[in-house]
Amino acid sequence: MGGKETRLPQLSEREQDILQRLSTGLSDQQIADELVLSLNTVKWYNRRIFAKLSDYSKGSCRNTSCCSSRPMSEQN
């Protein structure tokens, strides 16, 4: 492990709650209802989450072979 290591982004507990629900296929409105938040608040969290994940993905891509020309199915 001598190479540069990219760490997963730090997500707040609320961001983790929302991301977990997004991963199960709930809509923004369903998440808002479950967590007793406004729809706009859930959308705000979504932007923060995906900005953090996007930054991680870009950094990970620079430090690994994930951007190789091989199809995704062959990269593992």
Backbone as CSV, one residue per row, in Angstrom:
resi,resn,N_x,N_y,N_z,CA_x,CA_y,CA_z,C_x,C_y,C_z
1,MET,0.816,-1.186,0.000,0.000,0.000,0.000,0.859,1.249,0.000
2,GLY,1.830,1.275,-0.875,2.708,2.409,-0.921,2.138,3.596,-1.668
3,GLY,1.035,3.399,-2.442,0.465,4.481,-3.221,-0.381,5.422,-2.388
4,LYS,-0.729,6.517,-3.015,-1.582,7.500,-2.346,-2.977,6.913,-2.177
5,GLU,-3.539,7.048,-0.996,-4.836,6.465,-0.695,-5.900,7.554,-0.667
6,THR,-7.025,7.306,-1.355,-8.136,8.237,-1.343,-9.146,7.753,-0.315
7,ARG,-9.556,8.643,0.583,-10.509,8.274,1.632,-11.923,8.613,1.202
8,LEU,-12.850,7.822,1.713,-14.253,8.118,1.475,-14.594,9.455,2.108
9,PRO,-15.531,10.177,1.503,-15.899,11.474,2.075,-16.575,11.297,3.431
10,GLN,-16.395,12.281,4.287,-17.055,12.276,5.586,-18.474,12.779,5.393
11,LEU,-19.440,11.916,5.665,-20.840,12.300,5.600,-21.371,12.431,7.014
12,SER,-22.185,13.451,7.225,-22.812,13.616,8.536,-23.805,12.471,8.757
13,GLU,-24.235,12.342,9.992,-25.208,11.288,10.303,-26.483,11.475,9.476
14,ARG,-26.939,12.711,9.329,-28.149,12.985,8.548,-27.919,12.648,7.070
15,GLU,-26.745,13.015,6.544,-26.430,12.678,5.154,-26.421,11.172,4.954
16,GLN,-25.884,10.444,5.924,-25.882,8.985,5.847,-27.308,8.437,5.867
17,ASP,-28.169,8.998,6.721,-29.573,8.580,6.779,-30.244,8.749,5.422
18,ILE,-30.019,9.902,4.819,-30.660,10.200,3.541,-30.084,9.325,2.437
19,LEU,-28.777,9.169,2.401,-28.145,8.331,1.381,-28.616,6.887,1.479
20,GLN,-28.744,6.389,2.694,-29.233,5.015,2.881,-30.641,4.878,2.306
21,ARG,-31.494,5.844,2.545,-32.863,5.793,2.037,-32.895,5.958,0.521
22,LEU,-32.036,6.813,-0.009,-31.949,6.953,-1.462,-31.557,5.626,-2.104
23,SER,-30.646,4.921,-1.453,-30.159,3.652,-2.016,-31.234,2.573,-2.045
24,THR,-32.289,2.748,-1.247,-33.388,1.770,-1.264,-34.457,2.137,-2.279
25,GLY,-34.282,3.294,-2.943,-35.208,3.683,-3.990,-36.318,4.624,-3.550
26,LEU,-36.242,5.130,-2.318,-37.266,6.071,-1.872,-37.128,7.391,-2.624
27,SER,-38.245,8.029,-2.869,-38.226,9.351,-3.501,-37.844,10.400,-2.460
28,ASP,-37.508,11.579,-2.953,-37.180,12.670,-2.036,-38.353,12.961,-1.099
29,GLN,-39.554,12.930,-1.638,-40.728,13.210,-0.807,-40.923,12.129,0.261
30,GLN,-40.713,10.879,-0.091,-40.835,9.797,0.885,-39.791,9.943,1.991
31,ILE,-38.587,10.320,1.610,-37.522,10.532,2.602,-37.905,11.688,3.519
32,ALA,-38.395,12.763,2.930,-38.815,13.924,3.726,-39.896,13.508,4.726
33,ASP,-40.860,12.721,4.280,-41.939,12.280,5.161,-41.403,11.399,6.296
34,GLU,-40.514,10.468,5.965,-39.957,9.562,6.985,-39.133,10.302,8.029
35,LEU,-38.356,11.275,7.578,-37.443,11.968,8.488,-38.022,13.278,9.036
36,VAL,-39.260,13.553,8.671,-39.944,14.776,9.104,-39.111,16.014,8.738
37,LEU,-38.798,16.095,7.457,-38.064,17.221,6.888,-38.875,17.793,5.738
38,SER,-38.573,19.000,5.344,-39.221,19.542,4.146,-38.564,18.919,2.916
39,LEU,-39.289,18.925,1.825,-38.754,18.410,0.571,-37.512,19.199,0.160
40,ASN,-37.539,20.518,0.340,-36.374,21.345,-0.018,-35.149,20.986,0.812
41,THR,-35.352,20.621,2.072,-34.223,20.234,2.923,-33.594,18.939,2.410
42,VAL,-34.418,17.989,2.028,-33.900,16.724,1.481,-33.124,17.000,0.192
43,LYS,-33.647,17.856,-0.655,-32.946,18.185,-1.908,-31.613,18.871,-1.620
44,TRP,-31.574,19.725,-0.596,-30.340,20.384,-0.200,-29.304,19.347,0.247
45,TYR,-29.751,18.402,1.079,-28.842,17.340,1.512,-28.359,16.516,0.324
46,ASN,-29.250,16.234,-0.614,-28.849,15.473,-1.806,-27.714,16.171,-2.540
47,ARG,-27.817,17.481,-2.701,-26.751,18.225,-3.397,-25.431,18.109,-2.641
48,ARG,-25.505,18.224,-1.319,-24.280,18.099,-0.508,-23.675,16.698,-0.631
49,ILE,-24.513,15.691,-0.525,-24.047,14.295,-0.599,-23.379,14.048,-1.948
50,PHE,-24.058,14.396,-3.026,-23.519,14.091,-4.346,-22.306,14.943,-4.685
51,ALA,-22.219,16.137,-4.131,-21.009,16.943,-4.313,-19.829,16.254,-3.632
52,LYS,-20.045,15.759,-2.423,-18.971,15.061,-1.707,-18.580,13.784,-2.432
53,LEU,-19.580,13.024,-2.893,-19.287,11.776,-3.597,-18.624,12.043,-4.940
54,SER,-19.005,13.116,-5.582,-18.392,13.476,-6.855,-16.925,13.826,-6.656
55,ASP,-16.640,14.606,-5.616,-15.252,14.944,-5.308,-14.452,13.689,-5.011
56,TYR,-15.052,12.760,-4.256,-14.370,11.503,-3.941,-14.119,10.710,-5.214
57,SER,-15.141,10.621,-6.051,-15.028,9.846,-7.279,-13.924,10.397,-8.176
58,LYS,-13.850,11.707,-8.289,-12.803,12.323,-9.117,-11.423,12.039,-8.528
59,GLY,-11.287,12.149,-7.220,-10.009,11.876,-6.570,-9.625,10.420,-6.684
60,SER,-10.599,9.556,-6.531,-10.359,8.124,-6.641,-9.908,7.775,-8.050
61,CYS,-10.522,8.418,-9.010,-10.201,8.166,-10.404,-8.766,8.583,-10.709
62,ARG,-8.312,9.650,-10.090,-6.948,10.111,-10.324,-5.926,9.166,-9.705
63,ASN,-6.324,8.467,-8.635,-5.370,7.658,-7.883,-5.482,6.159,-8.132
64,THR,-6.417,5.739,-8.970,-6.583,4.306,-9.240,-6.762,4.093,-10.728
65,SER,-7.024,2.872,-11.088,-7.212,2.557,-12.500,-8.678,2.598,-12.901
66,CYS,-9.529,3.244,-12.121,-10.952,3.232,-12.439,-11.268,3.938,-13.747
67,CYS,-10.355,4.751,-14.240,-10.601,5.463,-15.490,-9.963,4.766,-16.681
68,SER,-9.621,3.523,-16.508,-9.001,2.811,-17.618,-10.006,2.641,-18.748
69,SER,-9.534,2.225,-19.880,-10.413,2.073,-21.034,-11.224,0.785,-20.974
70,ARG,-10.985,-0.042,-19.963,-11.752,-1.278,-19.843,-13.178,-0.970,-19.411
71,PRO,-14.162,-1.774,-19.865,-15.543,-1.602,-19.412,-15.638,-1.804,-17.910
72,MET,-16.594,-1.136,-17.274,-16.764,-1.238,-15.818,-16.873,-2.682,-15.363
73,SER,-17.550,-3.525,-16.143,-17.747,-4.916,-15.740,-16.437,-5.690,-15.632
74,GLU,-15.379,-5.192,-16.271,-14.088,-5.881,-16.245,-13.100,-5.255,-15.269
75,GLN,-13.499,-4.211,-14.538,-12.548,-3.479,-13.713,-12.378,-4.052,-12.324
76,ASN,-13.116,-5.046,-11.925,-12.972,-5.614,-10.567,-12.156,-6.855,-10.552
